[in-house]
Amino acid sequence: MSVKKELLEILACPKCKGDIQEKSMFLVCKKCKLAYPVLDNDVPDMLIEDAWKLEKAEKAKFKHNLEL
Ligand SMILES: [Zn+2]
């Protein structure tokens, strides 16, 4: 499962408008330390209020379907 490359290129962090990187089931903004979950149908959820803290996503090994 991965987000299409073309889509990744146009997506930006909604908070800082910076670049985001795909990491497993998340799109990560290192600047804001936020991880935006990519939903099952490969659609990224780019809402700031839905974003995970990067620390938490790291603990979940960038899988949001993992029970912590
Ligand atoms: Zn950002």
N, CA, C, O and the ligand as a Tripos MOL2 file, in Angstrom:
@<TRIPOS>MOLECULE
protein
  273   271    69     0     0
PROTEIN
NO_CHARGES

@<TRIPOS>ATOM
      1 N           0.8400   -1.2020    0.0000 N.3       1 MET1
      2 CA          0.0000    0.0000    0.0000 C.3       1 MET1
      3 C           0.8720    1.2480    0.0000 C.2       1 MET1
      4 O           1.7200    1.4140    0.8760 O.2       1 MET1
      5 N           0.6750    2.0890   -0.9390 N.am      2 SER2
      6 CA          1.4270    3.3420   -0.9180 C.3       2 SER2
      7 C           0.6840    4.4230   -1.6810 C.2       2 SER2
      8 O          -0.0940    4.1610   -2.5990 O.2       2 SER2
      9 N           0.9530    5.6240   -1.2660 N.am      3 VAL3
     10 CA          0.3360    6.7750   -1.9120 C.3       3 VAL3
     11 C           1.0450    7.0110   -3.2480 C.2       3 VAL3
     12 O           2.2660    6.9000   -3.3550 O.2       3 VAL3
     13 N           0.2560    7.3330   -4.2420 N.am      4 LYS4
     14 CA          0.8480    7.5650   -5.5590 C.3       4 LYS4
     15 C           1.8790    8.6910   -5.5110 C.2       4 LYS4
     16 O           1.6920    9.7060   -4.8400 O.2       4 LYS4
     17 N           2.9620    8.4790   -6.2370 N.am      5 LYS5
     18 CA          4.0670    9.4310   -6.2360 C.3       5 LYS5
     19 C           3.5960   10.8260   -6.6700 C.2       5 LYS5
     20 O           3.9960   11.8360   -6.0920 O.2       5 LYS5
     21 N           2.7580   10.8600   -7.6750 N.am      6 GLU6
     22 CA          2.2800   12.1550   -8.1850 C.3       6 GLU6
     23 C           1.4940   12.8940   -7.1020 C.2       6 GLU6
     24 O           1.5770   14.1150   -6.9700 O.2       6 GLU6
     25 N           0.7340   12.1210   -6.3350 N.am      7 LEU7
     26 CA         -0.0600   12.7280   -5.2670 C.3       7 LEU7
     27 C           0.8610   13.2580   -4.1700 C.2       7 LEU7
     28 O           0.6490   14.3480   -3.6380 O.2       7 LEU7
     29 N           1.8820   12.4740   -3.8430 N.am      8 LEU8
     30 CA          2.8410   12.8900   -2.8120 C.3       8 LEU8
     31 C           3.5060   14.2130   -3.1750 C.2       8 LEU8
     32 O           3.7780   15.0480   -2.3120 O.2       8 LEU8
     33 N           3.7600   14.3820   -4.4560 N.am      9 GLU9
     34 CA          4.4580   15.5850   -4.8960 C.3       9 GLU9
     35 C           3.6240   16.8450   -4.7090 C.2       9 GLU9
     36 O           4.1710   17.9190   -4.4610 O.2       9 GLU9
     37 N           2.3090   16.7220   -4.8240 N.am     10 ILE10
     38 CA          1.4770   17.9260   -4.6730 C.3      10 ILE10
     39 C           1.0080   18.1290   -3.2430 C.2      10 ILE10
     40 O           0.5640   19.2180   -2.8780 O.2      10 ILE10
     41 N           1.1060   17.0790   -2.4320 N.am     11 LEU11
     42 CA          0.6650   17.2160   -1.0500 C.3      11 LEU11
     43 C           1.7020   17.9760   -0.2260 C.2      11 LEU11
     44 O           2.9100   17.8400   -0.4200 O.2      11 LEU11
     45 N           1.1870   18.7720    0.6910 N.am     12 ALA12
     46 CA          2.0700   19.4840    1.6050 C.3      12 ALA12
     47 C           1.4330   19.4390    2.9830 C.2      12 ALA12
     48 O           0.2290   19.2240    3.1230 O.2      12 ALA12
     49 N           2.2510   19.6420    3.9830 N.am     13 CYS13
     50 CA          1.7320   19.6910    5.3350 C.3      13 CYS13
     51 C           0.7410   20.8520    5.4530 C.2      13 CYS13
     52 O           1.0760   21.9810    5.0960 O.2      13 CYS13
     53 N          -0.4700   20.5930    5.9460 N.am     14 PRO14
     54 CA         -1.4640   21.6700    6.0310 C.3      14 PRO14
     55 C          -1.0850   22.7440    7.0580 C.2      14 PRO14
     56 O          -1.6180   23.8540    7.0310 O.2      14 PRO14
     57 N          -0.1840   22.4120    7.9380 N.am     15 LYS15
     58 CA          0.1890   23.3520    8.9880 C.3      15 LYS15
     59 C           1.2930   24.3080    8.5310 C.2      15 LYS15
     60 O           1.1690   25.5240    8.6700 O.2      15 LYS15
     61 N           2.3750   23.7460    7.9830 N.am     16 CYS16
     62 CA          3.5240   24.5820    7.6130 C.3      16 CYS16
     63 C           3.7140   24.6800    6.1020 C.2      16 CYS16
     64 O           4.5920   25.4000    5.6280 O.2      16 CYS16
     65 N           2.8850   23.9480    5.3450 N.am     17 LYS17
     66 CA          2.9740   23.8950    3.8780 C.3      17 LYS17
     67 C           4.2960   23.2980    3.4000 C.2      17 LYS17
     68 O           4.6900   23.4600    2.2450 O.2      17 LYS17
     69 N           4.9640   22.6100    4.3090 N.am     18 GLY18
     70 CA          6.2540   22.0160    3.9590 C.3      18 GLY18
     71 C           6.1010   20.6320    3.3480 C.2      18 GLY18
     72 O           4.9960   20.1090    3.2040 O.2      18 GLY18
     73 N           7.2280   20.0630    3.0000 N.am     19 ASP19
     74 CA          7.2520   18.7380    2.3860 C.3      19 ASP19
     75 C           6.8820   17.6600    3.3980 C.2      19 ASP19
     76 O           7.1560   17.7780    4.5930 O.2      19 ASP19
     77 N           6.2540   16.6150    2.8880 N.am     20 ILE20
     78 CA          5.9250   15.4770    3.7250 C.3      20 ILE20
     79 C           6.5530   14.2280    3.1300 C.2      20 ILE20
     80 O           6.7620   14.1220    1.9220 O.2      20 ILE20
     81 N           6.8450   13.2890    4.0160 N.am     21 GLN21
     82 CA          7.4710   12.0400    3.5910 C.3      21 GLN21
     83 C           6.5710   10.8760    3.9410 C.2      21 GLN21
     84 O           5.9390   10.8520    4.9970 O.2      21 GLN21
     85 N           6.5230    9.9060    3.0330 N.am     22 GLU22
     86 CA          5.7230    8.7280    3.2950 C.3      22 GLU22
     87 C           6.5080    7.7780    4.1850 C.2      22 GLU22
     88 O           7.6630    7.4490    3.9140 O.2      22 GLU22
     89 N           5.8500    7.3470    5.2530 N.am     23 LYS23
     90 CA          6.4660    6.3630    6.1450 C.3      23 LYS23
     91 C           5.3980    5.3440    6.4760 C.2      23 LYS23
     92 O           4.5040    5.5990    7.2810 O.2      23 LYS23
     93 N           5.5010    4.1860    5.8450 N.am     24 SER24
     94 CA          4.5210    3.1340    6.0450 C.3      24 SER24
     95 C           3.0980    3.6740    5.8850 C.2      24 SER24
     96 O           2.7250    4.0820    4.7840 O.2      24 SER24
     97 N           2.2950    3.6880    6.9510 N.am     25 MET25
     98 CA          0.8980    4.1140    6.8180 C.3      25 MET25
     99 C           0.6830    5.5850    7.1850 C.2      25 MET25
    100 O          -0.4370    5.9990    7.4840 O.2      25 MET25
    101 N           1.7490    6.3580    7.1590 N.am     26 PHE26
    102 CA          1.6300    7.7830    7.4930 C.3      26 PHE26
    103 C           2.3600    8.6560    6.4810 C.2      26 PHE26
    104 O           3.2620    8.2110    5.7720 O.2      26 PHE26
    105 N           1.9400    9.9050    6.4410 N.am     27 LEU27
    106 CA          2.7220   10.9370    5.7600 C.3      27 LEU27
    107 C           3.2330   11.8460    6.8660 C.2      27 LEU27
    108 O           2.4560   12.4060    7.6390 O.2      27 LEU27
    109 N           4.5330   11.9820    6.9270 N.am     28 VAL28
    110 CA          5.1640   12.6410    8.0680 C.3      28 VAL28
    111 C           5.6910   14.0180    7.6930 C.2      28 VAL28
    112 O           6.3400   14.1900    6.6610 O.2      28 VAL28
    113 N           5.3980   15.0050    8.5530 N.am     29 CYS29
    114 CA          6.0410   16.3060    8.4550 C.3      29 CYS29
    115 C           7.0350   16.3880    9.6080 C.2      29 CYS29
    116 O           6.6500   16.4380   10.7760 O.2      29 CYS29
    117 N           8.3240   16.4000    9.2580 N.am     30 LYS30
    118 CA          9.3530   16.4070   10.3000 C.3      30 LYS30
    119 C           9.4000   17.7460   11.0170 C.2      30 LYS30
    120 O           9.7410   17.8140   12.1980 O.2      30 LYS30
    121 N           9.0670   18.7820   10.3220 N.am     31 LYS31
    122 CA          9.1090   20.1300   10.8900 C.3      31 LYS31
    123 C           8.0890   20.2770   12.0260 C.2      31 LYS31
    124 O           8.4180   20.7690   13.1050 O.2      31 LYS31
    125 N           6.8590   19.8480   11.7710 N.am     32 CYS32
    126 CA          5.7850   19.9660   12.7720 C.3      32 CYS32
    127 C           5.7600   18.7570   13.7120 C.2      32 CYS32
    128 O           5.0370   18.7550   14.7080 O.2      32 CYS32
    129 N           6.5530   17.7290   13.3880 N.am     33 LYS33
    130 CA          6.5200   16.4740   14.1300 C.3      33 LYS33
    131 C           5.0980   15.9030   14.1950 C.2      33 LYS33
    132 O           4.6100   15.4910   15.2480 O.2      33 LYS33
    133 N           4.4680   15.8990   13.0320 N.am     34 LEU34
    134 CA          3.1240   15.3440   12.9220 C.3      34 LEU34
    135 C           3.1230   14.2510   11.8590 C.2      34 LEU34
    136 O           3.8730   14.3020   10.8840 O.2      34 LEU34
    137 N           2.2580   13.2590   12.0770 N.am     35 ALA35
    138 CA          2.1260   12.1550   11.1280 C.3      35 ALA35
    139 C           0.6630   12.0550   10.7160 C.2      35 ALA35
    140 O          -0.2150   11.8260   11.5480 O.2      35 ALA35
    141 N           0.4160   12.2270    9.4370 N.am     36 TYR36
    142 CA         -0.9470   12.1720    8.9100 C.3      36 TYR36
    143 C          -1.2450   10.7580    8.4430 C.2      36 TYR36
    144 O          -0.5250   10.2250    7.5990 O.2      36 TYR36
    145 N          -2.2920   10.1420    8.9740 N.am     37 PRO37
    146 CA         -2.5710    8.7490    8.6020 C.3      37 PRO37
    147 C          -3.0580    8.6130    7.1580 C.2      37 PRO37
    148 O          -3.8310    9.4350    6.6640 O.2      37 PRO37
    149 N          -2.5910    7.5680    6.5050 N.am     38 VAL38
    150 CA         -3.0990    7.2230    5.1770 C.3      38 VAL38
    151 C          -4.1610    6.1500    5.3810 C.2      38 VAL38
    152 O          -3.8970    5.1050    5.9750 O.2      38 VAL38
    153 N          -5.3440    6.4150    4.8890 N.am     39 LEU39
    154 CA         -6.4610    5.5040    5.1190 C.3      39 LEU39
    155 C          -6.3620    4.2720    4.2210 C.2      39 LEU39
    156 O          -5.5410    4.2160    3.3060 O.2      39 LEU39
    157 N          -7.2130    3.2900    4.5010 N.am     40 ASP40
    158 CA         -7.1520    1.9930    3.8230 C.3      40 ASP40
    159 C          -7.2060    2.0850    2.2990 C.2      40 ASP40
    160 O          -6.6070    1.2720    1.5950 O.2      40 ASP40
    161 N          -7.9150    3.0660    1.8110 N.am     41 ASN41
    162 CA         -8.0320    3.1940    0.3610 C.3      41 ASN41
    163 C          -6.9560    4.1170   -0.2160 C.2      41 ASN41
    164 O          -7.1430    4.7190   -1.2730 O.2      41 ASN41
    165 N          -5.8240    4.2210    0.4950 N.am     42 ASP42
    166 CA         -4.6710    5.0010    0.0540 C.3      42 ASP42
    167 C          -4.9360    6.5030   -0.0200 C.2      42 ASP42
    168 O          -4.2330    7.2350   -0.7170 O.2      42 ASP42
    169 N          -5.9510    6.9480    0.7030 N.am     43 VAL43
    170 CA         -6.2460    8.3780    0.7290 C.3      43 VAL43
    171 C          -5.6670    8.9640    2.0060 C.2      43 VAL43
    172 O          -6.0480    8.5500    3.1010 O.2      43 VAL43
    173 N          -4.7630    9.9120    1.8880 N.am     44 PRO44
    174 CA         -4.1930   10.5070    3.0960 C.3      44 PRO44
    175 C          -5.1750   11.4470    3.7860 C.2      44 PRO44
    176 O          -5.8580   12.2410    3.1400 O.2      44 PRO44
    177 N          -5.2280   11.3430    5.0910 N.am     45 ASP45
    178 CA         -6.0750   12.2240    5.8980 C.3      45 ASP45
    179 C          -5.2090   13.3980    6.3470 C.2      45 ASP45
    180 O          -4.4320   13.2870    7.2960 O.2      45 ASP45
    181 N          -5.3560   14.5200    5.6530 N.am     46 MET46
    182 CA         -4.4570   15.6530    5.8850 C.3      46 MET46
    183 C          -5.0470   16.6850    6.8370 C.2      46 MET46
    184 O          -4.6970   17.8620    6.7580 O.2      46 MET46
    185 N          -5.9270   16.2710    7.7260 N.am     47 LEU47
    186 CA         -6.4840   17.2100    8.6940 C.3      47 LEU47
    187 C          -5.5760   17.2750    9.9200 C.2      47 LEU47
    188 O          -5.1920   16.2530   10.4890 O.2      47 LEU47
    189 N          -5.2440   18.5110   10.3090 N.am     48 ILE48
    190 CA         -4.3350   18.6820   11.4470 C.3      48 ILE48
    191 C          -4.9060   18.0130   12.6990 C.2      48 ILE48
    192 O          -4.1630   17.4340   13.4920 O.2      48 ILE48
    193 N          -6.2250   18.0940   12.8730 N.am     49 GLU49
    194 CA         -6.8160   17.5130   14.0830 C.3      49 GLU49
    195 C          -6.7990   15.9850   14.0810 C.2      49 GLU49
    196 O          -6.9590   15.3630   15.1310 O.2      49 GLU49
    197 N          -6.6080   15.3820   12.9150 N.am     50 ASP50
    198 CA         -6.5250   13.9220   12.8510 C.3      50 ASP50
    199 C          -5.0850   13.4180   12.9090 C.2      50 ASP50
    200 O          -4.8450   12.2180   13.0460 O.2      50 ASP50
    201 N          -4.1350   14.3360   12.8040 N.am     51 ALA51
    202 CA         -2.7290   13.9340   12.7540 C.3      51 ALA51
    203 C          -2.2690   13.3840   14.0970 C.2      51 ALA51
    204 O          -2.7410   13.7910   15.1590 O.2      51 ALA51
    205 N          -1.3370   12.4470   14.0130 N.am     52 TRP52
    206 CA         -0.7220   11.8790   15.2140 C.3      52 TRP52
    207 C           0.5530   12.6520   15.5090 C.2      52 TRP52
    208 O           1.1840   13.2100   14.6110 O.2      52 TRP52
    209 N           0.9150   12.6710   16.7680 N.am     53 LYS53
    210 CA          2.2440   13.1770   17.0930 C.3      53 LYS53
    211 C           3.2540   12.1810   16.5330 C.2      53 LYS53
    212 O           3.0430   10.9690   16.5960 O.2      53 LYS53
    213 N           4.3530   12.7000   15.9860 N.am     54 LEU54
    214 CA          5.3560   11.8360   15.3580 C.3      54 LEU54
    215 C           5.8590   10.7670   16.3210 C.2      54 LEU54
    216 O           6.0840    9.6180   15.9400 O.2      54 LEU54
    217 N           6.0280   11.1710   17.5670 N.am     55 GLU55
    218 CA          6.5060   10.2450   18.6050 C.3      55 GLU55
    219 C           5.5880    9.0190   18.7400 C.2      55 GLU55
    220 O           6.0490    7.8830   18.8430 O.2      55 GLU55
    221 N           4.2890    9.2870   18.7350 N.am     56 LYS56
    222 CA          3.3190    8.2040   18.8790 C.3      56 LYS56
    223 C           3.3350    7.2980   17.6400 C.2      56 LYS56
    224 O           3.2590    6.0750   17.7530 O.2      56 LYS56
    225 N           3.4330    7.9100   16.4700 N.am     57 ALA57
    226 CA          3.4760    7.1300   15.2300 C.3      57 ALA57
    227 C           4.7400    6.2670   15.1800 C.2      57 ALA57
    228 O           4.7140    5.1380   14.6900 O.2      57 ALA57
    229 N           5.8360    6.8110   15.6900 N.am     58 GLU58
    230 CA          7.0820    6.0340   15.7330 C.3      58 GLU58
    231 C           6.9140    4.8180   16.6310 C.2      58 GLU58
    232 O           7.3550    3.7180   16.2980 O.2      58 GLU58
    233 N           6.2680    5.0330   17.7780 N.am     59 LYS59
    234 CA          6.0410    3.9260   18.7110 C.3      59 LYS59
    235 C           5.1860    2.8430   18.0700 C.2      59 LYS59
    236 O           5.3760    1.6560   18.3340 O.2      59 LYS59
    237 N           4.2460    3.2520   17.2300 N.am     60 ALA60
    238 CA          3.3670    2.2930   16.5470 C.3      60 ALA60
    239 C           4.0130    1.7770   15.2610 C.2      60 ALA60
    240 O           3.3570    1.1150   14.4560 O.2      60 ALA60
    241 N           5.3000    2.0800   15.0700 N.am     61 LYS61
    242 CA          6.0440    1.6670   13.8770 C.3      61 LYS61
    243 C           5.3370    2.1210   12.6010 C.2      61 LYS61
    244 O           5.3460    1.4280   11.5840 O.2      61 LYS61
    245 N           4.7270    3.2980   12.6830 N.am     62 PHE62
    246 CA          4.0480    3.9340   11.5500 C.3      62 PHE62
    247 C           2.9150    3.0750   10.9970 C.2      62 PHE62
    248 O           2.6200    3.0910    9.8020 O.2      62 PHE62
    249 N           2.2890    2.3230   11.9070 N.am     63 LYS63
    250 CA          1.0950    1.5720   11.5240 C.3      63 LYS63
    251 C          -0.0470    2.0150   12.4330 C.2      63 LYS63
    252 O           0.0270    1.8280   13.6480 O.2      63 LYS63
    253 N          -1.1030    2.5970   11.8650 N.am     64 HIS64
    254 CA         -2.1690    3.0760   12.7390 C.3      64 HIS64
    255 C          -3.1910    2.0130   13.0610 C.2      64 HIS64
    256 O          -4.1240    2.2530   13.8280 O.2      64 HIS64
    257 N          -3.0230    0.8300   12.4770 N.am     65 ASN65
    258 CA         -3.9510   -0.2510   12.8190 C.3      65 ASN65
    259 C          -3.3880   -1.1700   13.9010 C.2      65 ASN65
    260 O          -3.9490   -2.2200   14.2140 O.2      65 ASN65
    261 N          -2.2460   -0.7290   14.4650 N.am     66 LEU66
    262 CA         -1.6040   -1.5280   15.4950 C.3      66 LEU66
    263 C          -2.1630   -1.1100   16.8480 C.2      66 LEU66
    264 O          -2.2130    0.0800   17.1620 O.2      66 LEU66
    265 N          -2.5780   -2.0730   17.6390 N.am     67 GLU67
    266 CA         -3.0720   -1.7580   18.9860 C.3      67 GLU67
    267 C          -1.9000   -1.4490   19.8950 C.2      67 GLU67
    268 O          -0.9530   -2.2300   19.9950 O.2      67 GLU67
    269 N          -1.9680   -0.3120   20.5530 N.am     68 LEU68
    270 CA         -0.8670    0.0540   21.4520 C.3      68 LEU68
    271 C          -1.1920   -0.3460   22.8870 C.2      68 LEU68
    272 O          -0.3850   -0.1200   23.7890 O.2      68 LEU68
    273 ZN          4.3750   20.7650    8.8360 Zn       69 ZN69
@<TRIPOS>BOND
     1     1     2 1
     2     2     3 1
     3     3     4 2
     4     3     5 am
     5     5     6 1
     6     6     7 1
     7     7     8 2
     8     7     9 am
     9     9    10 1
    10    10    11 1
    11    11    12 2
    12    11    13 am
    13    13    14 1
    14    14    15 1
    15    15    16 2
    16    15    17 am
    17    17    18 1
    18    18    19 1
    19    19    20 2
    20    19    21 am
    21    21    22 1
    22    22    23 1
    23    23    24 2
    24    23    25 am
    25    25    26 1
    26    26    27 1
    27    27    28 2
    28    27    29 am
    29    29    30 1
    30    30    31 1
    31    31    32 2
    32    31    33 am
    33    33    34 1
    34    34    35 1
    35    35    36 2
    36    35    37 am
    37    37    38 1
    38    38    39 1
    39    39    40 2
    40    39    41 am
    41    41    42 1
    42    42    43 1
    43    43    44 2
    44    43    45 am
    45    45    46 1
    46    46    47 1
    47    47    48 2
    48    47    49 am
    49    49    50 1
    50    50    51 1
    51    51    52 2
    52    51    53 am
    53    53    54 1
    54    54    55 1
    55    55    56 2
    56    55    57 am
    57    57    58 1
    58    58    59 1
    59    59    60 2
    60    59    61 am
    61    61    62 1
    62    62    63 1
    63    63    64 2
    64    63    65 am
    65    65    66 1
    66    66    67 1
    67    67    68 2
    68    67    69 am
    69    69    70 1
    70    70    71 1
    71    71    72 2
    72    71    73 am
    73    73    74 1
    74    74    75 1
    75    75    76 2
    76    75    77 am
    77    77    78 1
    78    78    79 1
    79    79    80 2
    80    79    81 am
    81    81    82 1
    82    82    83 1
    83    83    84 2
    84    83    85 am
    85    85    86 1
    86    86    87 1
    87    87    88 2
    88    87    89 am
    89    89    90 1
    90    90    91 1
    91    91    92 2
    92    91    93 am
    93    93    94 1
    94    94    95 1
    95    95    96 2
    96    95    97 am
    97    97    98 1
    98    98    99 1
    99    99   100 2
   100    99   101 am
   101   101   102 1
   102   102   103 1
   103   103   104 2
   104   103   105 am
   105   105   106 1
   106   106   107 1
   107   107   108 2
   108   107   109 am
   109   109   110 1
   110   110   111 1
   111   111   112 2
   112   111   113 am
   113   113   114 1
   114   114   115 1
   115   115   116 2
   116   115   117 am
   117   117   118 1
   118   118   119 1
   119   119   120 2
   120   119   121 am
   121   121   122 1
   122   122   123 1
   123   123   124 2
   124   123   125 am
   125   125   126 1
   126   126   127 1
   127   127   128 2
   128   127   129 am
   129   129   130 1
   130   130   131 1
   131   131   132 2
   132   131   133 am
   133   133   134 1
   134   134   135 1
   135   135   136 2
   136   135   137 am
   137   137   138 1
   138   138   139 1
   139   139   140 2
   140   139   141 am
   141   141   142 1
   142   142   143 1
   143   143   144 2
   144   143   145 am
   145   145   146 1
   146   146   147 1
   147   147   148 2
   148   147   149 am
   149   149   150 1
   150   150   151 1
   151   151   152 2
   152   151   153 am
   153   153   154 1
   154   154   155 1
   155   155   156 2
   156   155   157 am
   157   157   158 1
   158   158   159 1
   159   159   160 2
   160   159   161 am
   161   161   162 1
   162   162   163 1
   163   163   164 2
   164   163   165 am
   165   165   166 1
   166   166   167 1
   167   167   168 2
   168   167   169 am
   169   169   170 1
   170   170   171 1
   171   171   172 2
   172   171   173 am
   173   173   174 1
   174   174   175 1
   175   175   176 2
   176   175   177 am
   177   177   178 1
   178   178   179 1
   179   179   180 2
   180   179   181 am
   181   181   182 1
   182   182   183 1
   183   183   184 2
   184   183   185 am
   185   185   186 1
   186   186   187 1
   187   187   188 2
   188   187   189 am
   189   189   190 1
   190   190   191 1
   191   191   192 2
   192   191   193 am
   193   193   194 1
   194   194   195 1
   195   195   196 2
   196   195   197 am
   197   197   198 1
   198   198   199 1
   199   199   200 2
   200   199   201 am
   201   201   202 1
   202   202   203 1
   203   203   204 2
   204   203   205 am
   205   205   206 1
   206   206   207 1
   207   207   208 2
   208   207   209 am
   209   209   210 1
   210   210   211 1
   211   211   212 2
   212   211   213 am
   213   213   214 1
   214   214   215 1
   215   215   216 2
   216   215   217 am
   217   217   218 1
   218   218   219 1
   219   219   220 2
   220   219   221 am
   221   221   222 1
   222   222   223 1
   223   223   224 2
   224   223   225 am
   225   225   226 1
   226   226   227 1
   227   227   228 2
   228   227   229 am
   229   229   230 1
   230   230   231 1
   231   231   232 2
   232   231   233 am
   233   233   234 1
   234   234   235 1
   235   235   236 2
   236   235   237 am
   237   237   238 1
   238   238   239 1
   239   239   240 2
   240   239   241 am
   241   241   242 1
   242   242   243 1
   243   243   244 2
   244   243   245 am
   245   245   246 1
   246   246   247 1
   247   247   248 2
   248   247   249 am
   249   249   250 1
   250   250   251 1
   251   251   252 2
   252   251   253 am
   253   253   254 1
   254   254   255 1
   255   255   256 2
   256   255   257 am
   257   257   258 1
   258   258   259 1
   259   259   260 2
   260   259   261 am
   261   261   262 1
   262   262   263 1
   263   263   264 2
   264   263   265 am
   265   265   266 1
   266   266   267 1
   267   267   268 2
   268   267   269 am
   269   269   270 1
   270   270   271 1
   271   271   272 2
@<TRIPOS>SUBSTRUCTURE
     1 MET1         2 RESIDUE 1 A MET
     2 SER2         6 RESIDUE 1 A SER
     3 VAL3        10 RESIDUE 1 A VAL
     4 LYS4        14 RESIDUE 1 A LYS
     5 LYS5        18 RESIDUE 1 A LYS
     6 GLU6        22 RESIDUE 1 A GLU
     7 LEU7        26 RESIDUE 1 A LEU
     8 LEU8        30 RESIDUE 1 A LEU
     9 GLU9        34 RESIDUE 1 A GLU
    10 ILE10       38 RESIDUE 1 A ILE
    11 LEU11       42 RESIDUE 1 A LEU
    12 ALA12       46 RESIDUE 1 A ALA
    13 CYS13       50 RESIDUE 1 A CYS
    14 PRO14       54 RESIDUE 1 A PRO
    15 LYS15       58 RESIDUE 1 A LYS
    16 CYS16       62 RESIDUE 1 A CYS
    17 LYS17       66 RESIDUE 1 A LYS
    18 GLY18       70 RESIDUE 1 A GLY
    19 ASP19       74 RESIDUE 1 A ASP
    20 ILE20       78 RESIDUE 1 A ILE
    21 GLN21       82 RESIDUE 1 A GLN
    22 GLU22       86 RESIDUE 1 A GLU
    23 LYS23       90 RESIDUE 1 A LYS
    24 SER24       94 RESIDUE 1 A SER
    25 MET25       98 RESIDUE 1 A MET
    26 PHE26      102 RESIDUE 1 A PHE
    27 LEU27      106 RESIDUE 1 A LEU
    28 VAL28      110 RESIDUE 1 A VAL
    29 CYS29      114 RESIDUE 1 A CYS
    30 LYS30      118 RESIDUE 1 A LYS
    31 LYS31      122 RESIDUE 1 A LYS
    32 CYS32      126 RESIDUE 1 A CYS
    33 LYS33      130 RESIDUE 1 A LYS
    34 LEU34      134 RESIDUE 1 A LEU
    35 ALA35      138 RESIDUE 1 A ALA
    36 TYR36      142 RESIDUE 1 A TYR
    37 PRO37      146 RESIDUE 1 A PRO
    38 VAL38      150 RESIDUE 1 A VAL
    39 LEU39      154 RESIDUE 1 A LEU
    40 ASP40      158 RESIDUE 1 A ASP
    41 ASN41      162 RESIDUE 1 A ASN
    42 ASP42      166 RESIDUE 1 A ASP
    43 VAL43      170 RESIDUE 1 A VAL
    44 PRO44      174 RESIDUE 1 A PRO
    45 ASP45      178 RESIDUE 1 A ASP
    46 MET46      182 RESIDUE 1 A MET
    47 LEU47      186 RESIDUE 1 A LEU
    48 ILE48      190 RESIDUE 1 A ILE
    49 GLU49      194 RESIDUE 1 A GLU
    50 ASP50      198 RESIDUE 1 A ASP
    51 ALA51      202 RESIDUE 1 A ALA
    52 TRP52      206 RESIDUE 1 A TRP
    53 LYS53      210 RESIDUE 1 A LYS
    54 LEU54      214 RESIDUE 1 A LEU
    55 GLU55      218 RESIDUE 1 A GLU
    56 LYS56      222 RESIDUE 1 A LYS
    57 ALA57      226 RESIDUE 1 A ALA
    58 GLU58      230 RESIDUE 1 A GLU
    59 LYS59      234 RESIDUE 1 A LYS
    60 ALA60      238 RESIDUE 1 A ALA
    61 LYS61      242 RESIDUE 1 A LYS
    62 PHE62      246 RESIDUE 1 A PHE
    63 LYS63      250 RESIDUE 1 A LYS
    64 HIS64      254 RESIDUE 1 A HIS
    65 ASN65      258 RESIDUE 1 A ASN
    66 LEU66      262 RESIDUE 1 A LEU
    67 GLU67      266 RESIDUE 1 A GLU
    68 LEU68      270 RESIDUE 1 A LEU
    69 ZN69       273 GROUP 0 **** ****
